[in-house]
Amino acid sequence: MIMIMIMIMIMIMIMIMIMIMIMMMMMMMMMMMMMIIIIIIIIIIIIIMIMIMMMMIIIIIIIIIIIIIIKDKYYEAYSLILTTINL
C-alpha cells in the first residue's frame, strides 16, 4: 500500500515536471515569436525610413533641377532684356 502511494506520488511529480517543462518550452517559443516580431517591426521601420530618405533625396534633386531650369529661363530673359537695352 505504501509502495503504491509512493509510486503515485512519483508519477504525480513526474507529470508536474513534464508540465513545467512544457510550460517553459511554450514560454521560450512565445519569447522567440516576440523577438522575431520585434525584429520584423524594426526592419520594416528601417525600410520605411530609407524609403522616406530616398523620397527626400529625389524631391531635393527635382527642386534643384527646377531651380536650374528657372535660372536658365531667367538668364535667357536677362540676356533678351540686355540685348534689347543694347539695341
N, C-alpha and C positions, 0 to 999 in steps of 0.2 A: 504493500500500500504506500509506504513512504517512498519507495523507488519510483512508483508510478507518479506520485506527486512531484518528485524531483525532476523526472522526465518531462512532465507537463510544464514545469517552471522553466526548464532549459529550452523547451520548444517555444514558449512564450517569449523568452529572452531573445532567442534566435530570430523570431518573427519581428520583434521590436527593432532589433539591429538591422534586419533586412529593410524594414520600413524606413528607418533613419537613413540608411544608405541610399534608398530610392529617393527620399526627400532631398538629400544632399545632391544627388545627381540631377534632380529636377531643378534645384536652385542654381546649380552650375550651368545647366542648359539655359535657364532664364537669364542668368548673368551674361552668358555668351551671346544670346539673342539681343539683349540690351546693348551690349558692346558693339555688335555688328550694326544694329540700328543707328546707334550714335555715330559710328564711323561713316555710315552711308549718308547720314544727315550732314556731317562735316564736309564730306566730299561734294555733296550737292551744293552746299553753301559756297564752297571754294569755286566750283564750276560757275555758279551764278555771278560771283564776284569777278571772275575772269571775263565772263561774257559782258558784264557792265563796263569793265575796264576797256575791253575791245570796242564796245559801242562808243564810249567816251573818246577813245583814240580816233575812231572813224569819224565821229562828229567834229572833232578838232581839225582833222585833215580836211574835211569838207569845208569847214569855216575858213580855213587858210586858203584853200583853192578859190572859194567865192571872193575872199578879200583880194587875192591876186588878180582875179578876173575883173573885179570892180576897179582896182587900181589901174589895170591895163586900159579899161574903158575910160577912166578919168584922165589917164595920160594921153589917150587919143583925143579926148575932149580938150585938154590943156593945149596939146600940140595944135589942134584946129584953131583954138582961140588965139594962140600965139601967132600962127600963120596969118589969120585974118587981121590981127593988130598990125603985123609987119606989112601986110599988103595995104 
